[in-house]
C-alpha cells in the first residue's frame, strides 16, 4: 500500500461540507495550509496552536507525530488504534509503514467531531456484525489478548474512531424500542448516537455500575454530563453507555481535546487545572468557565479519579464559531497507572486537598469557590447511597468507600 502524501481537510456541521485546507506529507514533515475562502469565514478550529493564517504551517514532531493537535484529535488512541493495526495486519499491510496521514485517510468522514479527510481509504468489509453486547465484549477481549478473530473489520467499523483505552463501540440507539444498530451515514428516525464501553481485563467486573454511580454523583454535584445509562447484555452483564455530545441527530459539533488544543502529551502531561481554567475562559470568554473546571477538579479530587489527563477534557465549537467546555466524561474511580493525578491541582498531584482547590479558586478570583468545593464534597460523601442505587457490588462499594473516606 502506498502512503498517503496529501489530504483535503473539510468540516461538516450539517449538510454543507466546508473546505478547510490541505495536509501534505513531505519526507518526515507534515504541512498544513488553510484555504483562502475558509479564512474569510473566520472559524477558528484551533485558536491556540493553529490560528487562521495564510502561511504554510508545520507542527513540532512531538507530541503528535508532526500533526497539529486539532487533526491528531481525529485519530483514535489505544483501543481504536489497536483495532486498525490488527485489521491492517490481517490484510497483509505492514503497520510499521503506516504514517499519520494514512491513519487520517482511514478515518475519513467517520471520526469524532466534525472534521473530514479526503481521499478516504475505504473499509471494504461486508461482514454483518450483530450488536449483541456480550458477544462484542468477548470478541474485544480476544483482540486484546491477541487471539485471532474473523470480525476485526466490522468491529473496527463500530469502534475504530473512538478514543480511550477501554474497548468501546459507536452505535445508533433507539430509546423508545431500546434497539441498537451500527451507525449509518444517515441516522434513522428516533435513533441517537451513543457510545458503549466494555471492561478491560484489569477492570472490576462491575466497572460499568461504578461509572454509572459516578455519573449520578457528578450530576448531583452540578457537573454537566451527557445522558448516560446502563445497557444489559443477554447474560445480564451491565455495560456503561453515554450519548455522544459531538452529535445532535445528523448534525455535528467540532470537538477538540484539551491535549490537542494545548499540544499536551497526555501520557506525560505537565498541565494543571489552572491551565484548563485559563483555556476554558479564553474560549468561552465567560468567568463561569472557571467555575466549571473547578467543580470537575473538586469532583476528581474527592471521588479519587486520578485518570484526569488532558485527553479527558474537551471543548466543542458550533457552526457559528462559538466555543464551550464539553460535558464531562470518563469520570470514575481510578488511581491511574502512576498513582497520582494526571492533571495537577495548584501543582500538587500526589495528594491534593481542599486547600489546593481553594488556591485555584483564589488565583482565578472565583468568589464562590468554597461553596462549589463544599457542594461537591457533600455529594461524594454519599457514595454508599449512589453505589447501592446503581447496584455496585458490596466488595467494590467498601473498597472505594475506604479511599473516599480518607479524603473527607
C-alpha positions as CSV (number, residue, x, y, z in Angstrom):
1,X,0.0,0.0,0.0
2,X,1.4,3.4,-1.0
3,X,1.5,6.0,1.7
4,X,-0.9,9.0,1.6
5,X,1.0,12.2,0.8
6,X,-1.8,14.7,0.6
7,X,-5.3,15.0,2.3
8,X,-8.0,17.6,1.9
9,X,-9.5,18.6,5.2
10,X,-13.1,19.8,5.5
11,X,-15.6,20.4,8.3
12,X,-19.2,19.3,8.2
13,X,-21.7,20.6,10.8
14,X,-24.8,19.8,8.8
15,X,-25.5,19.1,5.1
16,X,-22.9,21.6,3.9
17,X,-19.3,20.4,3.8
18,X,-16.9,23.3,4.1
19,X,-13.3,23.0,2.7
20,X,-10.8,23.9,5.5
21,X,-7.4,23.3,4.0
22,X,-4.8,20.8,2.9
23,X,-2.4,18.5,4.7
24,X,0.8,17.5,2.9
25,X,3.4,14.9,3.9
26,X,7.0,15.8,2.7
27,X,9.6,13.3,3.9
28,X,9.2,13.3,7.7
29,X,7.4,16.6,7.9
30,X,3.7,17.4,7.7
31,X,2.5,20.8,6.5
32,X,-0.9,22.4,6.6
33,X,-2.4,25.4,4.8
34,X,-5.8,26.9,5.2
35,X,-7.9,27.6,2.1
36,X,-8.4,31.4,1.5
37,X,-12.2,31.0,1.5
38,X,-12.1,29.3,4.9
39,X,-10.0,32.1,6.4
40,X,-12.7,34.5,5.2
41,X,-15.3,32.6,7.3
42,X,-13.4,33.4,10.5
43,X,-14.0,30.0,12.0
44,X,-11.1,29.2,14.4
45,X,-10.9,25.4,14.6
46,X,-7.8,25.5,16.8
47,X,-7.5,29.0,18.2
48,X,-4.3,28.5,20.3
49,X,-1.9,26.4,18.2
50,X,-3.3,26.8,14.7
51,X,-4.8,30.2,14.3
52,X,-6.3,31.2,11.0
53,X,-3.4,32.4,8.7
54,X,-2.3,32.3,5.1
55,X,1.0,30.6,5.9
56,X,2.3,27.1,5.3
57,X,2.2,25.7,8.9
58,X,4.4,23.0,10.3
59,X,3.9,21.5,13.8
60,X,6.6,20.1,16.0
61,X,7.3,16.4,15.7
62,X,6.3,16.0,19.4
63,X,3.7,15.2,20.8
64,X,1.5,14.2,17.8
65,X,3.9,12.8,15.2
66,X,4.1,16.1,13.3
67,X,0.4,16.7,13.3
68,X,-1.3,19.8,14.8
69,X,-3.4,18.7,17.8
70,X,-6.7,19.6,16.1
71,X,-6.0,16.8,13.5
72,X,-4.5,14.4,16.0
73,X,-7.8,14.6,17.8
74,X,-9.4,12.8,14.9
75,X,-7.1,9.8,15.4
76,X,-8.1,7.0,17.8
77,X,-5.7,6.1,20.5
78,X,-5.2,2.8,22.4
79,X,-8.3,0.7,21.5
80,X,-9.2,2.3,18.2
81,X,-5.5,2.2,17.1
82,X,-5.2,-1.4,18.1
83,X,-8.3,-2.3,16.0
84,X,-7.0,-0.6,13.0
85,X,-3.5,-2.1,13.3
86,X,-4.9,-5.6,13.7
87,X,-7.2,-5.1,10.8
88,X,-4.5,-3.9,8.5
89,X,-2.0,-6.6,9.6
90,X,-4.7,-9.2,8.8
91,X,-4.8,-7.8,5.3
92,X,-1.0,-8.1,4.9
93,X,-0.3,-4.4,5.4
94,X,3.0,-3.6,7.2
95,X,1.7,-1.5,10.1
96,X,5.2,0.0,10.8
97,X,5.0,1.8,7.4
98,X,1.7,3.5,8.2
99,X,2.0,7.2,8.7
100,X,-0.2,9.8,10.3
101,X,-1.9,10.8,7.1
102,X,-2.6,7.2,6.3
103,X,-4.4,6.9,9.6
104,X,-6.5,10.0,8.9
105,X,-7.4,8.7,5.5
106,X,-8.7,5.5,7.1
107,X,-10.8,7.7,9.5
108,X,-12.1,9.7,6.5
109,X,-15.5,11.0,7.4
110,X,-16.1,8.7,10.3
111,X,-14.2,10.4,13.1
112,X,-15.4,12.0,16.3
113,X,-16.3,15.7,15.9
114,X,-16.9,17.4,12.6
115,X,-13.6,17.2,10.6
116,X,-13.4,15.1,7.5
117,X,-10.4,13.8,5.4
118,X,-10.3,13.0,1.7
119,X,-9.5,10.9,-0.2
120,X,-10.7,8.3,2.3
121,X,-9.3,4.8,2.3
122,X,-12.5,2.7,2.1
123,X,-13.2,-0.1,4.5
124,X,-14.4,-2.8,2.2
125,X,-15.8,-5.1,4.9
126,X,-19.1,-6.6,4.1
127,X,-19.4,-8.6,7.4
128,X,-22.7,-8.3,9.2
129,X,-21.9,-7.9,12.8
130,X,-24.9,-8.1,15.2
131,X,-24.7,-5.6,18.0
132,X,-25.0,-8.1,20.8
133,X,-23.1,-6.7,23.8
134,X,-21.9,-9.9,25.4
135,X,-20.5,-11.1,22.1
136,X,-18.8,-7.8,21.4
137,X,-17.3,-7.9,25.0
138,X,-16.0,-11.4,24.3
139,X,-14.5,-10.5,20.9
140,X,-13.0,-7.4,22.3
141,X,-11.2,-9.4,25.0
142,X,-9.9,-11.8,22.3
143,X,-8.4,-8.9,20.4
144,X,-6.7,-7.5,23.5
145,X,-5.2,-10.9,24.3
146,X,-4.1,-11.4,20.7
147,X,-6.5,-14.2,19.7
148,X,-7.4,-14.1,16.1
149,X,-11.0,-13.1,15.2
150,X,-12.8,-13.0,11.9
151,X,-14.8,-9.8,12.7
152,X,-11.9,-7.4,13.0
153,X,-13.0,-5.2,10.2
154,X,-16.6,-4.9,11.4
155,X,-15.5,-4.3,15.0
156,X,-13.2,-1.5,13.6
157,X,-16.2,0.0,11.8
158,X,-18.1,0.0,15.1
159,X,-15.3,1.4,17.3
160,X,-12.2,2.2,15.3
161,X,-12.6,6.0,15.5
162,X,-13.2,6.2,19.3
163,X,-10.6,7.3,21.8
164,X,-9.6,6.0,25.2
165,X,-8.0,2.8,26.4
166,X,-11.1,0.7,27.1
167,X,-12.9,-1.2,24.3
168,X,-15.9,0.7,23.0
169,X,-18.3,0.9,20.1
170,X,-20.2,3.7,18.5
171,X,-23.9,2.8,17.9
172,X,-27.3,4.1,16.9
173,X,-29.7,3.7,19.8
174,X,-33.4,4.0,19.8
175,X,-34.5,5.0,23.3
176,X,-38.1,4.1,22.5
177,X,-37.5,0.5,21.3
178,X,-34.1,0.1,23.0
179,X,-32.8,-1.3,19.7
180,X,-29.1,-1.0,18.9
181,X,-27.5,-0.9,15.5
182,X,-24.3,0.0,13.8
183,X,-24.1,3.8,13.0
184,X,-25.2,4.6,9.5
185,X,-24.4,7.7,7.4
186,X,-28.0,8.9,7.8
187,X,-29.3,8.3,11.3
188,X,-32.8,6.7,11.1
189,X,-35.7,8.4,12.8
190,X,-35.9,8.1,16.6
191,X,-32.3,6.9,16.8
192,X,-29.4,8.7,18.6
193,X,-25.7,8.5,18.5
194,X,-24.3,6.6,21.6
195,X,-21.0,5.2,22.8
196,X,-20.9,1.9,24.8
197,X,-17.9,0.8,26.8
198,X,-16.6,-2.7,27.6
199,X,-14.4,-3.8,30.5
200,X,-10.7,-4.2,30.0
201,X,-9.1,-7.3,31.5
202,X,-7.8,-5.3,34.5
203,X,-11.2,-3.7,35.3
204,X,-13.5,-4.7,38.2
205,X,-16.5,-6.9,37.0
206,X,-18.9,-4.1,38.0
207,X,-16.9,-1.3,36.4
208,X,-20.0,-0.2,34.4
209,X,-22.0,0.1,37.6
210,X,-19.2,2.1,39.3
211,X,-19.0,4.5,36.4
212,X,-22.8,4.9,36.4
213,X,-22.8,5.7,40.1
214,X,-20.1,8.3,39.4
215,X,-22.2,9.8,36.6
216,X,-25.1,10.1,39.1
217,X,-22.9,11.7,41.7
218,X,-21.4,14.1,39.2
219,X,-24.9,15.3,38.0
220,X,-25.9,16.0,41.7
221,X,-22.6,17.8,42.2
222,X,-23.6,20.3,39.5
223,X,-21.4,18.9,36.7
224,X,-22.8,18.8,33.2
225,X,-22.6,15.4,31.6
226,X,-24.2,13.8,28.6
227,X,-27.1,11.5,29.2
228,X,-25.8,8.0,30.2
229,X,-27.3,4.7,31.1
230,X,-26.5,1.0,31.7
231,X,-27.1,-1.3,28.8
232,X,-27.6,-5.0,29.6
233,X,-26.3,-8.0,27.6
234,X,-28.3,-11.2,27.2
235,X,-26.4,-12.5,30.2
236,X,-27.5,-9.6,32.4
237,X,-24.0,-8.1,32.4
238,X,-24.1,-4.3,32.5
239,X,-22.2,-2.0,30.1
240,X,-21.9,1.8,30.5
241,X,-23.2,3.8,27.6
242,X,-23.3,7.6,27.0
243,X,-25.0,9.7,24.4
244,X,-22.4,11.4,22.1
245,X,-22.1,15.1,22.8
246,X,-20.5,15.8,19.4
247,X,-23.7,14.7,17.6
248,X,-27.2,16.1,17.6
249,X,-29.1,13.8,15.3
250,X,-27.3,14.1,11.9
251,X,-25.7,17.4,12.9
252,X,-22.1,17.5,14.2
253,X,-20.1,19.7,16.5
254,X,-16.4,20.3,16.2
255,X,-14.6,18.5,19.0
256,X,-11.1,19.5,20.3
257,X,-9.5,17.9,23.3
258,X,-7.5,19.9,25.9
259,X,-4.5,17.8,24.9
260,X,-4.9,18.7,21.2
261,X,-5.8,22.3,21.9
262,X,-2.7,23.0,24.1
263,X,-0.4,20.4,22.4
264,X,0.0,18.5,25.7
265,X,1.4,15.0,25.7
266,X,-1.4,13.4,27.8
267,X,0.7,10.4,28.6
268,X,3.5,12.6,30.1
269,X,1.4,15.6,30.9
270,X,2.6,18.6,32.8
271,X,-0.6,20.7,32.8
272,X,-2.5,21.9,35.8
273,X,-6.3,22.5,36.4
274,X,-5.3,26.2,36.3
275,X,-4.2,25.7,32.6
276,X,-7.6,24.2,31.9
277,X,-9.3,27.1,33.6
278,X,-7.3,29.6,31.6
279,X,-8.0,27.7,28.3
280,X,-11.7,27.4,29.1
281,X,-12.0,31.1,29.8
282,X,-10.2,32.1,26.6
283,X,-12.6,30.0,24.6
284,X,-15.9,30.8,26.4
285,X,-15.0,34.4,27.3
286,X,-17.0,34.0,30.5
287,X,-15.8,33.8,34.1
288,X,-18.3,30.9,34.7
289,X,-15.8,28.7,32.7
290,X,-13.5,28.9,35.7
291,X,-16.3,27.5,37.9
292,X,-17.0,24.6,35.5
293,X,-13.4,23.4,35.7
294,X,-13.1,24.0,39.4
295,X,-16.2,21.9,40.0
296,X,-14.8,19.0,38.0
297,X,-11.4,19.3,39.7
298,X,-13.1,19.1,43.1
299,X,-15.0,16.0,42.0
300,X,-11.9,14.3,40.7
301,X,-10.1,15.0,43.9
302,X,-12.8,13.9,46.3
303,X,-14.0,11.0,44.2
304,X,-10.5,9.7,43.5
305,X,-10.5,10.0,39.8
306,X,-6.8,10.2,39.1
307,X,-7.0,9.3,35.4
308,X,-7.8,13.0,34.8
309,X,-5.4,13.5,31.9
310,X,-5.7,16.2,29.2
311,X,-7.4,13.9,26.7
312,X,-10.3,13.6,29.2
313,X,-11.2,17.2,28.9
314,X,-12.6,18.7,25.7
315,X,-14.2,21.7,24.0
316,X,-16.9,22.0,21.4
317,X,-17.4,24.6,18.7
318,X,-20.7,25.0,16.7
319,X,-21.2,26.2,13.1
320,X,-21.2,29.8,14.2
321,X,-17.8,29.5,15.8
322,X,-19.0,29.6,19.4
323,X,-16.9,27.5,21.8
324,X,-17.9,25.9,25.1
325,X,-16.5,23.4,27.6
326,X,-17.7,19.9,26.6
327,X,-19.7,17.9,29.1
328,X,-17.5,16.0,31.5
329,X,-16.7,12.4,30.6
330,X,-14.7,9.4,31.8
331,X,-15.5,10.2,35.5
332,X,-14.9,7.1,37.5
333,X,-12.8,5.7,40.4
334,X,-9.2,5.4,39.3
335,X,-5.8,5.5,40.8
336,X,-4.1,6.0,37.4
337,X,-1.1,4.0,36.3
338,X,1.3,6.1,38.4
339,X,-1.0,6.6,41.5
340,X,-1.2,10.4,41.1
341,X,-3.5,12.8,39.4
342,X,-2.6,13.2,35.8
343,X,-3.6,16.9,35.9
344,X,-2.1,18.7,38.9
345,X,-4.2,20.8,41.3
346,X,-2.3,24.0,42.0
347,X,0.8,22.0,41.1
348,X,0.0,19.2,43.5
349,X,-0.5,15.7,42.1
350,X,0.2,13.2,44.8
351,X,-2.3,14.3,47.5
352,X,-4.3,17.4,46.5
353,X,-6.8,18.7,49.2
354,X,-9.4,21.4,49.6
355,X,-6.5,23.8,50.2
356,X,-5.1,23.3,46.7
357,X,-8.6,23.6,45.2
358,X,-9.0,26.9,47.1
359,X,-5.6,28.1,45.9
360,X,-7.0,27.7,42.3
361,X,-10.2,29.5,43.3
362,X,-8.3,32.4,44.9
363,X,-5.9,32.7,41.9
364,X,-8.8,33.0,39.5
365,X,-10.8,35.1,41.9
366,X,-13.8,32.7,42.0
367,X,-16.0,34.3,44.6
368,X,-18.0,31.2,45.4
369,X,-15.1,28.7,45.2
370,X,-15.5,27.5,48.8
371,X,-19.2,26.9,48.2
372,X,-18.6,24.9,45.0
373,X,-16.0,22.8,46.6
374,X,-18.2,22.0,49.7
375,X,-21.1,21.2,47.4
376,X,-19.1,18.6,45.5
377,X,-17.6,17.1,48.6
378,X,-21.0,16.7,50.3
379,X,-22.3,14.7,47.3
380,X,-19.3,12.5,47.1
381,X,-19.7,11.8,50.9
382,X,-22.9,10.0,50.0
383,X,-21.0,7.4,47.9
384,X,-22.7,4.4,49.6
385,X,-26.1,5.6,48.6
386,X,-25.1,6.0,44.9
387,X,-23.3,2.7,44.9
388,X,-26.3,0.9,46.3
389,X,-28.8,2.5,43.9
390,X,-26.6,1.6,40.9
391,X,-26.0,-2.0,42.0
392,X,-22.3,-1.7,42.7
393,X,-21.0,-4.9,44.4
394,X,-20.5,-4.8,48.2
395,X,-16.8,-5.5,47.7
396,X,-16.3,-2.6,45.3
397,X,-18.5,-0.3,47.4
398,X,-16.4,-0.9,50.5
399,X,-13.1,-0.7,48.8
400,X,-14.0,2.6,47.2
401,X,-15.6,3.9,50.4
402,X,-12.3,3.3,52.3
403,X,-10.4,5.5,49.9
404,X,-13.1,8.2,49.7
405,X,-13.4,8.5,53.5
406,X,-9.7,9.3,53.7
407,X,-10.4,12.4,51.7
408,X,-13.3,13.7,53.8
